[in-house]
Amino acid sequence: MELPFFVTSMEEDGDVRAMDLREKPRKLFFLWLEWRGDSKRAPKKSDIDPVTIARAGIMPDVWLIERLADGRFRFSLTGENSINAFERGLRGKTVEETYDPPRAQMANYRYARIIEDERAEFSRGPVLRNGRLCYYAHRILLPLLNDAGESAFAIGVADQENYDRDATGEPEFFYDNIVMTPVARL
């Protein structure tokens, strides 16, 4: 796949633990490892403890992606800060309803790799509104299994630095780095 203009690099097999994980992605990563236990696969969605997420202080920044039967991806949960970042709720919206076509193509590629290939993803990059920096995001997305043991979900969180609440308009997401690591290597 040719990378879209807004991605400057994608390291397919980087080690997510070697990346500069900010506080919220680091918290979710270690919770995910705890839920996973000794398995070399992703944890089940039913293993997630919402109370633990809330106690970690990251619930407003968490989102959940679900792979639909037709292969599309839909947001099944978006935290309060995600709603603020998009200036609208995303729950129940598909990727195509959320992003413009080039970004939807990239999001679908990323979510397919995360969910279907069971890969952890760390990404970082600026988010602009009307050409103005709104914030710089550090994100992690981690696969989750359904109760049948099939990879069907991804849970993510973003840490936003230098948030400018006065920036308005449709958000444009850019990526300085995207690192994907097979779950079995974590």
N, C-alpha and C positions, 0 to 999 in steps of 0.2 A: 504494500500500500504506500502510495506517495503521501508524505506528511503534509497537512495543510500549512498554509503560510504562517499561521500563528503558533506553530510548534517549532522550536529551534533545535530540539534534540529529543530522542527517545532511546533510552537504554533498555533493551528488552530483558536482560538478565542481570540487572544491577542488584545489589544487596541493600534492601530497604533499611536494615539496621545501621548501615554505614552512612545513611543520608542524615541531613540536619533536621531531625524531627522536632518540631515545635511542641509546646506543651499539650495542646488538645490532640493532635495526631499521635503523640507518644502515649498519652493516656488510653486512647482507644486501642492502639496496637497492643499494649500490655493487657488490657481487659480481654481482647480477642484471643491472645495467647492463653490466658487463664481459662476462658470458656472452652478452648480447644483441648486443653489437657495434654495428654501424651500422644494424641493422634498426630499423624503427619498430614491430615486433611484439614479443611476448614471446619469450624464448629457449626452446629446446627443453629438455625435461627431461633428455635425454641430454647436453646441454651443461654440466650441473651437475657441478662437481668436488667430491666429498665431502672430499677432502684439503684443498682451499682453505677449505671451511666449517669443518673441524676446526681448521686453523691460525688462522682468524679468531676461534676461541674460542666459536663460537655453536652448534656441533653439538648440545649437550645441550638447547638451547632451540628447535630447528627442528622443524617438523612439515610434512607433505605431505598435501594433500587431493586426492582423485581423483574425477572425475565418472564414475559408472558408466553402462553402456549404458541403464539404465532411468531415468536423470536424477537418481538419488539421489547423495549425496556420502558418501565413505568416507575415513577416515584411513588412509593407506597407510604412514605413518611418523610416529612421535612420539618426540621426544628424551626423554632421561632426566628433564629438569626438567618437561616436560609431563606425564609419568607421575606425578611427585611432586605436581604441581598438581592433578591429577584423582584422585589416590590410587588409580589403576588404569591399566593400559595401554589405549590407544585404538586401537592398530594393528588394522586389519580391521573396526573398528566404524563403523557409519553414523552420521550426524548424529542420527537418531531414536533410536539406541541410546545416545547420549551425553548428550543434553540433554532437559529436560522440553519439553512441546509448544510453549509460547510461544517459548522460546529456540531450539528446533529450527527453527521457522518462520523466525525471524530469521536463523539461521545458513544455512539453505537459500537465503534471499533474497540474503544477502551472497555466499555462494559462487557462486551463479548469476551475479551481477553481475561478480564477479572473473573467473570462468572463461569463461562464455559471452560476456560483453561485453568481455573483456580489459581489466580495470580493476585498478589498484593500489589497495589499501585500507590506510589508516592508521587505527587506532582506539586509544582509550585509555579506561580506566575502572577502577573498583574491582571486586575479586573478594571476595565475602563467603562465610563459612562460619558457619552458624547465627547470621546477623545480625552477625557480627564480621568486621571488615576483615582479610582474609588477606594481600592485597597489592594494589598499584595496578599495572596492566599497561599497557604501551605496546607495541602490536603493529603489524606490517606483514605483509600478505599480497599476494603477487605471482603473476600467472598464468604458466603454463608450457605450451608446446605439446608434443604428442606428435610422433613422428618423421614423421608424415604432415602435420604443420603445422597440426593442429587444436588449439584451446585445450582442454585436458583436465585440467589439474592447477593447483594453487596451492601455493606454498611460503610458509611463514610463520615468524615468530619473535616471541617476546615478551621484553621486558625487564621484570622484576618489581622494583618498589621497595617498601621497607618490608615485606618478607616476614615474616610471623608464622607460624613453623612449628608453633606450639602450637594454631593455629586448626584445628578439625576439623569434619567434616561435608561434605555434598555442596556443591561450589562453585556459587555463583550469580554470573553474569557480568553486569555493568552497563556501559553505555557513556556516557561524557560526550561523546565526539565520535567520529564515523565519517566519514572523508573518503575519497571514491573519485575517482580520476583515470584517464581513458583512457590506456592504455599509449602510444598514439601521441603524447600530449602530453609524455611524459617524455623 
